[in-house]
């Protein structure tokens, strides 16, 4: 599976978990290192950096932006291996 295919599958899953949410794909050429996806759901927001596996390389500034945005709301690196854990944490964050 390619990262793009995984990202598409993940977007469909997020739309099922958070009905009515808005998911935007971010432009890394505008801000280098910005997470791939922004999810808006009522008064909540989150960003997700999609990787194909846990050992996938990280671009400069990705760690910085994921950490910064997690301090603001919710942000995480997500891949098939940690998807369940990240989605549970996201649901918990949006429940508060």
N, C-alpha and C positions, 0 to 999 in steps of 0.2 A: 504494500500500500504506500502511496506517496503522501507527503505531508499535506498537500492540497486535498487529497481524497479524505484523509483523516479529519482535516479541518471542516470539510463539508458535512461529514457524518456528525461531528461534534456540534456544529451549528444546529442541525436538525434536532439533536438530543436536547440542546439548551432551549430551543423553542417549545419542546414538549414539556420540559420541567418548569419553564417560566412563561406560561401562556401570555401572549400579547407583548412580549419583550421586543426590543429593537436591538439588533446585533449589527455592528458596523465593522468592516474590515479597515484597519488603519494603514496608512501609507508610510512605510519605513523610509522612503526616500525623502519625505518631508521632515520627519524627526527620526534620525538614526537610532535604532534600539527601542523604539516605542513598541509595546506589545501588539500582537497581531489583531486581536479582537477587543472591542468595547461592547459591553452588554448593558443596556438600560432597561430597568424594570420598575415601574412606579417611581418611588423616591430613591431607589437603589441603583448603584452602578458598579461595574467591575471590569477589569481588563484581564485578558488571558494571552499568554505567549505560548503558542502551539508548537510542540516538538514531536517528532516521530518516535523518539525514544529518550530515555533518561540521560543517555550519554551523548546526545546530539550536541554539536558545538553551539556556543552562545556567542552572539555578535556583541561587539563593544556597546556598552550602555544598557543592554537588556536587563542585566541584574539590577542596575541602578534604578531604571524605571519601574520594574516589577516591585522592588522594595519600596520606592517612593509612593507608588499608587496603592500598595497594600497598606501603608500607613494612613492613607487618606480614606480608603474604602475597602476594596478587596482586589488583589491581583495575585496571580500565580503562574508558574510554568505548568503546563498540562501536557501529558502524553498518554498513550494507551495504558501504560503500566501504573500511573497514579491517578487516572481519570476518576475512578470511583471516590477516592479520598478527596480530591479537589472539589468534585461536585457536591459532596456532602458538606464540606467546609463552606462552599459558596451558598448552599441552601441555608445553613446555620447563620451565616453572615447576613443574608437577606431577611431572615426571620426576626432579627432584632430591630 
